[in-house]
Amino acid sequence: MQKTTDARGALARFLLFLLPIAFLGVFFFYPLAAVVGQSFAPGGRLDLAPIASLWQEAYFGRALWFTTWQAALSTALTLLIGMPAAFVFARYRFPAKNVLRALTTIPFVLPAMVVAAAFTALLGPRGAVNTLLMGWFGLAGPPIRLQQTIWLILLAHAFYNTTVVVRMVGGFWANLDPRLSEAARMLGGNRPRVFWEVTLPLLAPAVAAAALLIFLFCFTSFGVIMVLGGPRFATLEVEIYRQAVTLFRLPEAAAVSLAQIALTFIVMAVYTRAQARAALPLNLRPADSTATPPVRLWQVLSVGLVSLGLILFLVTPLLALAARSLGPGDPLRYYHELFVNRTSSIFFVPPGLAIRNSVVFALLTTILALLLGAITAALLARERSRLARLLDPIVLLPLGASAVTLGFGYLLTMGRPPLNLRASPVLVPIAHTLVAFPFVVRTLLPALRGLNPDWREAAAVLGASPWRVWREIELPIVGRALIVAALFAFTVSMGEFGATLLIARPEYPTMPVAIFRLLGQPGALNYGQALAMSTLLMLVCAVSFFLIERFRVGEVGEF
């Protein structure tokens, strides 16, 4: 009887393992395999002409070169801004430190379209800075012309990724034993020499890991380039979209996608290696014991200047976005217009419906991601089998994939039986679930691994059923992690843009897609509606982030 029960339990666990694997197989590996197949066999037969000709095409060389050097410059600018902030957060205790650290994180959780709209509202031709300068000096045209220039792209990328440096490098720096630097100072080294010869070599693995992660984010940039760069600039992501949707050259789009997959994989492999080096054992100390109040004048000035600089750089674009979304005369005019069909056309989709679509898609994504993520996290937390060790890294793979490449894979695979979903709005929450699924697993896994198995056994000995054990013992413990995971999934879905732009039906736009369309149309009304919708999306993401920080237990979760 016991053997039968054990066999049934093993079979049930095996079937549960198949659920996330089947989901990833159908909606991740299958579309990517179709991209590879379209690259090597566009007509159903082996044909390497698209790949061979790719290196001869001028557009690919331009896109690859621009993608690489803009990502490198964006990374360098982000490190230049983020390193002083990482030092201040690591070494000093000062009022409102936690609030300021939270403010640095908000840009990172914002959708790319909101970031692009914020910089347009601040530094665009009709932005707050140009409007102010034109009013002060009586100018007929905007004096600052950064729209569709590389400078605005670099600023937006640095704005988006500064928190990566603050969190990764600053967190590592805060745990370094300050006695190492003190010993070097006692041996006669001045501050610059101690930094270059002692501190920086210790920080190098963390700096390298942060730089590679920022480079990867900028390398796969899409929404920022589309809005702020214009037709002059195109990353590989933008080129995939242009070849597939604008020109309908599917073999060429597949070949570019394959090249990006290979390059992204290389960057991810180097990042993993750098992160492993950052985890080498050192004489680390708790962050609270290494931070001290700023006492000397230069310390107070450092904290004050860095804090002021972060507020100006990270908060000003968001304030400009909110301020520019208020219409003249009637502040809420642009918000009201989101729900009005002034053309009286049956084919017109009011922008306000995009809000409904995004909320519905986000709720469906949250349900699907929590279901799959909770099952996967529970299996990984309790199982120590080879299958569990195999599933653990597979779950992370969607994080390293290009959203545009994934959306292009859906165009290739989801338009014919048995998965004829391309005309269905269901495909959007499925794609969003794929992106949110790793966040849910990595948020729940530490909480589930922290459960003491003796509690479950003691409750079972006292006669509690498995359902009662889960309801009265495990759920109260992991409940906060479930809330954080749900908020992650909801926020990720609300802001997803790359894949959605390719697969969303015209009658079912989401908020980022609607923002992109409105910014691409002339007229003050369209521009105002884009800023109003961006502000609403910004508020949703900001509230979600603060709720995540509120319900997070310590540092539970890996994000």
VMD Tcl script that draws the C-alpha trace (Angstrom):
set ca {
  {0.00 0.00 0.00}
  {2.85 2.38 0.89}
  {4.62 1.63 -2.40}
  {1.42 2.41 -4.31}
  {1.06 5.74 -2.50}
  {4.70 6.64 -3.17}
  {4.33 5.72 -6.84}
  {1.23 7.90 -7.18}
  {3.03 10.78 -5.48}
  {6.01 10.43 -7.80}
  {3.69 10.33 -10.83}
  {1.82 13.44 -9.59}
  {5.10 15.33 -9.14}
  {6.27 14.27 -12.58}
  {3.02 15.51 -14.15}
  {3.38 18.81 -12.30}
  {6.93 19.13 -13.65}
  {5.53 18.70 -17.15}
  {3.20 21.71 -16.77}
  {5.84 24.50 -16.72}
  {8.06 22.57 -19.14}
  {5.15 22.20 -21.58}
  {4.31 25.90 -21.25}
  {7.91 26.93 -21.96}
  {8.18 24.38 -24.74}
  {5.08 25.59 -26.59}
  {5.33 29.33 -26.01}
  {9.10 29.87 -25.76}
  {11.24 27.18 -27.36}
  {8.84 26.47 -30.23}
  {8.66 30.14 -31.41}
  {12.42 30.54 -31.08}
  {12.95 27.29 -33.00}
  {10.68 28.68 -35.72}
  {12.88 31.78 -35.93}
  {15.94 29.56 -36.33}
  {14.11 27.47 -38.93}
  {13.03 30.55 -40.86}
  {16.67 31.68 -40.86}
  {18.12 28.44 -42.21}
  {15.15 27.17 -44.24}
  {12.87 30.08 -45.23}
  {11.10 28.09 -47.94}
  {10.98 24.78 -46.13}
  {14.34 23.76 -47.62}
  {17.82 24.47 -46.39}
  {18.80 27.89 -47.70}
  {21.64 29.83 -46.15}
  {21.25 32.76 -48.55}
  {19.45 35.06 -46.03}
  {22.16 34.48 -43.42}
  {24.98 34.78 -45.94}
  {23.57 37.94 -47.45}
  {22.98 39.40 -44.01}
  {26.65 40.29 -43.63}
  {26.57 42.00 -47.02}
  {23.51 44.11 -46.24}
  {24.37 47.67 -45.28}
  {21.37 48.00 -42.94}
  {22.53 45.06 -40.79}
  {26.04 46.44 -40.43}
  {24.69 49.86 -39.47}
  {22.21 48.37 -36.99}
  {24.80 46.07 -35.40}
  {27.37 48.87 -35.09}
  {24.86 51.36 -33.68}
  {23.41 48.77 -31.28}
  {26.85 47.96 -29.92}
  {28.35 51.43 -29.52}
  {25.20 53.07 -28.13}
  {24.93 50.25 -25.56}
  {28.60 50.73 -24.63}
  {28.23 54.52 -24.29}
  {24.97 54.14 -22.34}
  {26.72 51.72 -19.97}
  {29.66 54.08 -19.46}
  {27.34 57.05 -18.77}
  {25.27 54.98 -16.34}
  {28.40 53.91 -14.44}
  {29.60 57.51 -14.35}
  {26.32 58.60 -12.75}
  {25.75 55.51 -10.61}
  {29.18 54.95 -9.01}
  {29.15 58.12 -6.82}
  {25.60 57.23 -5.76}
  {26.68 53.65 -4.97}
  {29.51 55.01 -2.78}
  {27.21 57.36 -0.86}
  {24.57 54.68 -0.25}
  {27.22 52.14 0.75}
  {29.24 54.21 3.20}
  {26.92 56.78 4.81}
  {23.79 56.89 6.92}
  {21.68 59.98 6.36}
  {18.02 61.04 6.67}
  {15.61 59.79 3.99}
  {18.25 57.36 2.66}
  {15.68 54.58 2.14}
  {13.25 56.97 0.45}
  {15.96 58.18 -1.93}
  {16.98 54.59 -2.70}
  {13.36 53.79 -3.51}
  {13.18 56.82 -5.83}
  {16.21 55.55 -7.74}
  {14.41 52.23 -8.32}
  {11.15 53.65 -9.68}
  {12.60 54.48 -13.16}
  {13.75 50.86 -13.53}
  {10.23 49.47 -13.02}
  {8.70 51.96 -15.46}
  {7.82 50.76 -18.98}
  {10.17 51.96 -21.70}
  {7.36 53.95 -23.32}
  {6.80 55.93 -20.12}
  {10.53 56.71 -19.88}
  {10.53 57.87 -23.51}
  {7.43 60.00 -22.92}
  {8.95 61.50 -19.76}
  {12.09 62.65 -21.58}
  {9.95 63.96 -24.44}
  {7.93 65.96 -21.90}
  {11.11 67.33 -20.31}
  {13.51 67.92 -23.22}
  {11.39 67.57 -26.36}
  {10.57 70.49 -28.71}
  {7.41 71.15 -26.68}
  {8.99 69.98 -23.42}
  {9.08 71.81 -20.13}
  {12.68 73.03 -20.46}
  {12.25 74.43 -23.99}
  {8.91 76.03 -23.12}
  {10.47 77.71 -20.10}
  {13.50 78.98 -22.03}
  {11.36 80.25 -24.92}
  {9.18 82.17 -22.46}
  {12.13 83.65 -20.58}
  {14.11 84.80 -23.60}
  {11.29 85.40 -26.08}
  {12.57 82.77 -28.54}
  {10.52 81.69 -31.54}
  {11.81 78.12 -31.53}
  {13.10 75.59 -29.01}
  {16.77 76.31 -28.13}
  {17.49 72.73 -27.00}
  {17.07 70.24 -29.84}
  {17.77 66.80 -28.43}
  {14.81 64.96 -29.96}
  {15.92 62.19 -32.32}
  {19.56 62.56 -31.26}
  {21.85 60.05 -29.64}
  {22.20 62.27 -26.55}
  {18.57 61.86 -25.53}
  {18.83 58.08 -26.03}
  {21.92 57.92 -23.81}
  {20.26 60.02 -21.09}
  {17.13 57.86 -21.15}
  {19.16 54.65 -20.88}
  {21.18 56.07 -17.97}
  {17.94 57.21 -16.29}
  {16.52 53.72 -16.72}
  {19.54 51.78 -15.43}
  {21.19 53.90 -12.72}
  {19.53 51.81 -10.03}
  {21.32 48.70 -11.33}
  {24.63 50.27 -10.31}
  {23.22 51.55 -7.02}
  {21.74 48.18 -6.10}
  {24.43 45.79 -7.38}
  {27.63 47.75 -6.82}
  {26.36 49.73 -3.83}
  {25.04 46.60 -2.15}
  {28.38 44.82 -2.61}
  {30.35 47.91 -1.58}
  {28.30 48.26 1.62}
  {29.41 44.78 2.73}
  {33.14 45.30 2.12}
  {35.17 45.51 5.30}
  {36.28 49.19 5.63}
  {39.27 48.07 7.68}
  {40.99 47.08 4.41}
  {40.97 50.69 3.24}
  {41.91 51.93 6.70}
  {44.93 49.61 6.76}
  {46.05 50.89 3.36}
  {45.70 54.49 4.57}
  {47.83 53.71 7.63}
  {50.54 52.35 5.32}
  {50.75 55.74 3.62}
  {48.29 55.48 0.75}
  {46.18 58.54 -0.05}
  {42.47 58.24 -0.83}
  {42.75 58.04 -4.66}
  {45.52 55.44 -4.47}
  {43.62 53.35 -1.91}
  {40.55 53.44 -4.13}
  {42.39 52.43 -7.32}
  {44.63 49.79 -5.75}
  {42.45 48.31 -2.99}
  {38.75 49.14 -3.27}
  {38.28 49.07 -7.05}
  {39.89 45.61 -7.55}
  {37.54 44.23 -4.89}
  {34.57 45.92 -6.55}
  {35.60 44.90 -10.07}
  {33.47 41.71 -10.31}
  {30.34 43.55 -9.10}
  {31.03 46.50 -11.42}
  {31.57 44.11 -14.34}
  {28.35 42.23 -13.60}
  {26.36 45.48 -13.37}
  {27.96 46.85 -16.56}
  {27.18 43.68 -18.52}
  {23.57 43.68 -17.32}
  {23.16 47.36 -18.30}
  {24.82 46.65 -21.66}
  {22.34 43.81 -22.23}
  {19.36 46.05 -21.42}
  {20.63 48.79 -23.75}
  {21.63 46.28 -26.45}
  {18.03 45.03 -26.63}
  {16.48 48.51 -26.29}
  {13.34 49.00 -28.37}
  {10.76 51.46 -27.04}
  {13.29 54.18 -26.15}
  {14.91 53.94 -29.60}
  {11.57 53.91 -31.43}
  {10.27 57.07 -29.74}
  {13.39 59.12 -28.99}
  {15.64 57.95 -31.83}
  {13.29 58.17 -34.78}
  {14.08 56.74 -38.23}
  {17.76 57.73 -38.10}
  {18.65 55.18 -35.41}
  {17.84 51.49 -35.34}
  {19.04 48.80 -32.95}
  {18.76 45.15 -33.91}
  {15.44 45.07 -32.04}
  {14.08 47.91 -34.14}
  {15.48 46.34 -37.32}
  {13.69 43.05 -36.59}
  {10.42 44.94 -36.22}
  {11.03 46.96 -39.40}
  {11.94 43.93 -41.51}
  {9.03 41.82 -40.22}
  {6.18 44.33 -39.98}
  {7.05 47.27 -42.22}
  {8.81 45.48 -45.09}
  {7.43 41.95 -44.45}
  {10.83 40.41 -45.22}
  {10.47 37.44 -42.88}
  {13.70 35.56 -43.81}
  {15.74 38.73 -43.26}
  {13.94 39.45 -39.96}
  {14.59 35.87 -38.85}
  {18.27 36.15 -39.74}
  {18.61 39.37 -37.70}
  {16.76 37.70 -34.82}
  {19.13 34.75 -34.94}
  {22.14 37.07 -34.85}
  {20.69 38.92 -31.85}
  {19.94 35.65 -30.02}
  {23.57 34.58 -30.48}
  {24.97 37.93 -29.33}
  {22.60 38.09 -26.36}
  {23.58 34.58 -25.33}
  {27.27 35.57 -25.38}
  {26.59 38.62 -23.19}
  {24.49 36.51 -20.79}
  {27.26 33.91 -20.54}
  {29.85 36.58 -19.72}
  {27.44 38.17 -17.22}
  {26.89 34.84 -15.46}
  {30.66 34.38 -15.18}
  {31.12 37.90 -13.78}
  {28.30 37.38 -11.29}
  {29.92 34.13 -10.13}
  {33.20 36.00 -9.55}
  {31.29 38.61 -7.52}
  {30.10 35.80 -5.26}
  {33.64 34.74 -4.29}
  {34.12 34.54 -0.50}
  {35.47 37.74 1.05}
  {35.58 39.12 4.56}
  {32.15 40.71 4.21}
  {30.37 42.58 7.00}
  {26.73 43.64 7.52}
  {25.89 46.85 5.70}
  {24.57 48.51 8.86}
  {27.96 48.15 10.56}
  {29.95 49.70 7.70}
  {27.82 52.81 7.11}
  {28.61 55.90 9.20}
  {27.01 59.36 9.43}
  {28.71 62.04 7.29}
  {30.70 64.23 9.71}
  {33.38 66.07 7.77}
  {32.52 68.89 5.39}
  {33.52 66.96 2.26}
  {31.39 64.02 3.40}
  {28.34 66.23 3.96}
  {28.90 67.88 0.57}
  {29.26 64.49 -1.12}
  {26.00 63.21 0.33}
  {24.18 66.47 -0.44}
  {25.41 66.82 -4.02}
  {24.77 63.17 -4.90}
  {21.28 63.28 -3.36}
  {20.43 66.51 -5.17}
  {21.83 65.18 -8.45}
  {19.81 61.95 -8.20}
  {16.62 63.87 -7.45}
  {17.15 66.23 -10.39}
  {18.10 63.47 -12.81}
  {15.59 60.81 -11.79}
  {12.60 62.78 -10.52}
  {12.52 65.81 -12.84}
  {11.51 63.85 -15.98}
  {8.67 62.19 -14.05}
  {7.44 65.53 -12.67}
  {7.65 67.04 -16.16}
  {5.58 64.14 -17.52}
  {2.87 64.64 -14.90}
  {2.86 68.44 -15.31}
  {2.72 68.35 -19.13}
  {-0.20 65.91 -19.00}
  {-2.37 68.69 -17.52}
  {-4.13 70.66 -20.23}
  {-4.33 74.47 -20.36}
  {-7.56 75.80 -18.91}
  {-8.95 72.38 -18.02}
  {-6.19 70.37 -16.28}
  {-8.00 67.05 -16.81}
  {-8.89 67.67 -20.44}
  {-6.41 65.16 -21.89}
  {-7.54 62.53 -19.40}
  {-11.17 63.03 -20.42}
  {-10.24 62.86 -24.09}
  {-8.85 59.36 -23.59}
  {-12.42 58.07 -23.52}
  {-13.88 60.16 -26.38}
  {-14.31 59.05 -30.02}
  {-14.34 62.43 -31.76}
  {-14.14 60.88 -35.24}
  {-17.39 58.91 -34.66}
  {-15.79 56.09 -36.63}
  {-16.73 52.48 -35.95}
  {-13.12 51.56 -36.69}
  {-11.66 54.01 -34.16}
  {-10.53 52.54 -30.84}
  {-10.61 55.21 -28.08}
  {-7.30 55.32 -26.17}
  {-9.22 54.76 -22.95}
  {-10.03 51.23 -24.07}
  {-6.30 50.52 -23.97}
  {-6.49 51.05 -20.20}
  {-9.23 48.44 -19.95}
  {-7.30 46.05 -22.19}
  {-4.09 46.47 -20.18}
  {-5.87 45.85 -16.87}
  {-7.66 42.75 -18.21}
  {-4.47 41.38 -19.76}
  {-2.53 42.13 -16.56}
  {-5.10 40.32 -14.39}
  {-5.04 37.28 -16.68}
  {-1.24 37.38 -16.70}
  {-1.15 37.55 -12.91}
  {-3.42 34.50 -12.59}
  {-1.49 32.43 -15.14}
  {1.95 33.47 -13.85}
  {1.01 32.80 -10.23}
  {-0.43 29.38 -11.11}
  {2.62 28.27 -13.11}
  {5.12 30.06 -10.89}
  {3.74 28.70 -7.61}
  {3.78 25.13 -8.92}
  {7.31 25.53 -10.26}
  {8.64 27.22 -7.12}
  {7.05 24.56 -4.87}
  {8.62 21.77 -6.93}
  {12.03 23.43 -6.97}
  {11.86 24.09 -3.21}
  {10.98 20.51 -2.26}
  {12.64 18.43 -4.95}
  {16.35 17.68 -5.16}
  {16.14 15.49 -8.25}
  {18.03 15.89 -11.53}
  {14.79 17.08 -13.16}
  {14.51 19.89 -10.62}
  {18.13 20.94 -11.21}
  {17.39 21.02 -14.94}
  {14.20 23.05 -14.54}
  {15.80 25.74 -12.35}
  {17.99 27.39 -15.06}
  {15.39 26.80 -17.78}
  {12.96 29.06 -15.92}
  {15.37 31.99 -16.28}
  {15.80 31.68 -20.04}
  {12.89 34.02 -21.00}
  {14.67 36.87 -19.14}
  {17.53 36.73 -21.62}
  {15.34 36.57 -24.73}
  {14.43 39.54 -26.88}
  {10.76 40.49 -26.57}
  {10.64 41.52 -30.24}
  {12.26 38.24 -31.31}
  {9.72 36.35 -29.21}
  {6.86 38.32 -30.75}
  {8.24 37.62 -34.21}
  {8.36 33.91 -33.33}
  {4.68 34.09 -32.41}
  {3.91 35.59 -35.81}
  {5.60 32.59 -37.42}
  {4.04 29.86 -35.27}
  {0.70 31.02 -33.90}
  {-1.07 31.59 -37.21}
  {-1.78 27.99 -38.15}
  {-3.29 24.90 -36.48}
  {-3.01 23.50 -33.90}
  {-2.04 26.86 -32.30}
  {-4.05 29.28 -34.39}
  {-3.95 32.08 -31.82}
  {-2.57 34.99 -33.85}
  {-6.03 36.51 -34.33}
  {-6.96 35.95 -30.69}
  {-6.35 38.47 -27.89}
  {-5.47 35.48 -25.66}
  {-1.98 35.49 -27.16}
  {-1.13 38.78 -25.41}
  {-1.52 37.55 -21.79}
  {0.28 34.33 -22.77}
  {3.28 36.35 -23.99}
  {3.13 38.53 -20.87}
  {3.00 35.43 -18.68}
  {6.16 34.14 -20.28}
  {7.96 37.37 -19.32}
  {6.46 37.51 -15.79}
  {6.86 33.80 -15.01}
  {10.59 33.97 -14.02}
  {9.91 36.94 -11.70}
  {7.18 34.99 -9.91}
  {9.34 31.87 -9.49}
  {12.36 33.80 -8.22}
  {10.18 35.78 -5.78}
  {8.46 32.71 -4.30}
  {11.40 30.30 -4.27}
  {13.37 31.80 -1.32}
  {10.20 32.03 0.79}
  {9.26 28.39 0.08}
  {12.80 27.18 0.72}
  {12.67 28.97 4.07}
  {9.77 26.82 5.30}
  {10.82 24.35 7.97}
  {9.69 20.84 6.90}
  {9.40 19.84 10.57}
  {6.37 22.14 10.88}
  {4.53 20.21 8.19}
  {5.41 16.87 9.74}
  {4.40 18.01 13.24}
  {1.04 19.23 11.96}
  {0.46 15.95 10.11}
  {1.24 13.96 13.28}
  {-1.37 16.06 15.11}
  {-3.94 15.02 12.50}
  {-4.00 18.03 10.19}
  {-4.81 17.35 6.55}
  {-2.43 18.59 3.83}
  {-4.98 21.27 2.88}
  {-5.23 22.49 6.48}
  {-1.42 22.50 6.83}
  {-1.12 24.62 3.72}
  {-3.96 26.98 4.75}
  {-3.00 27.52 8.39}
  {0.79 27.14 8.41}
  {2.37 27.61 4.99}
  {0.07 30.25 3.44}
  {0.48 32.81 6.27}
  {4.26 32.48 5.92}
  {4.48 32.73 2.12}
  {1.47 35.04 1.77}
  {3.58 38.21 1.51}
  {5.79 36.61 -1.12}
  {2.65 35.70 -3.09}
  {1.48 39.33 -2.97}
  {4.91 40.55 -4.13}
  {4.93 37.97 -6.95}
  {1.43 39.01 -8.04}
  {2.44 42.69 -8.10}
  {5.54 41.84 -10.14}
  {3.44 39.95 -12.69}
  {0.83 42.71 -12.88}
  {3.44 45.46 -13.33}
  {5.43 43.51 -15.94}
  {2.27 42.92 -17.96}
  {1.14 46.56 -17.78}
  {4.45 47.78 -19.18}
  {5.35 45.12 -21.78}
  {5.76 46.70 -25.20}
  {8.13 44.87 -27.60}
  {6.24 41.61 -28.08}
  {2.83 43.27 -27.67}
  {3.43 45.69 -30.54}
  {3.92 42.73 -32.87}
  {1.10 40.43 -31.73}
  {-1.67 42.70 -30.35}
  {-4.71 43.07 -32.58}
  {-5.47 46.69 -33.69}
  {-8.77 46.59 -31.80}
  {-7.05 45.41 -28.60}
  {-4.19 47.89 -27.97}
  {-2.50 48.06 -24.59}
  {-1.42 51.25 -22.85}
  {2.22 51.17 -24.09}
  {1.03 50.48 -27.66}
  {-1.51 53.32 -27.44}
  {1.18 55.69 -26.12}
  {3.43 54.77 -29.04}
  {0.64 55.40 -31.56}
  {-0.36 58.72 -30.00}
  {3.23 60.00 -29.88}
  {3.58 59.13 -33.57}
  {0.58 61.28 -34.58}
  {0.66 65.07 -35.04}
  {-1.38 67.49 -32.97}
  {-1.40 68.82 -29.43}
  {-4.39 66.65 -28.49}
  {-2.65 63.40 -29.41}
  {0.50 64.52 -27.61}
  {-1.47 65.44 -24.49}
  {-3.33 62.13 -24.48}
  {-0.02 60.25 -24.79}
  {1.36 62.10 -21.76}
  {-1.86 61.56 -19.80}
  {-1.81 57.82 -20.45}
  {1.93 57.69 -19.66}
  {1.24 59.41 -16.34}
  {-1.47 56.90 -15.47}
  {0.86 54.01 -16.33}
  {3.65 55.63 -14.30}
  {1.35 55.90 -11.27}
  {0.31 52.26 -11.56}
  {3.95 51.10 -11.71}
  {5.03 53.40 -8.86}
  {2.19 52.24 -6.59}
  {2.97 48.61 -7.44}
  {6.64 49.14 -6.58}
  {5.89 50.75 -3.21}
  {3.48 47.90 -2.42}
  {6.21 45.41 -3.36}
  {8.59 47.13 -0.93}
  {5.83 47.21 1.70}
  {5.03 43.49 1.54}
  {8.55 42.21 0.92}
  {9.86 40.34 3.95}
  {13.46 41.55 4.42}
  {15.28 40.73 1.21}
  {13.04 37.78 0.32}
  {13.08 37.20 -3.41}
  {15.82 37.59 -5.96}
  {14.50 40.77 -7.63}
}
mol new
graphics top color blue
foreach p $ca { graphics top sphere $p radius 0.5 }
foreach p [lrange $ca 0 end-1] q [lrange $ca 1 end] { graphics top cylinder $p $q radius 0.2 }
display resetview
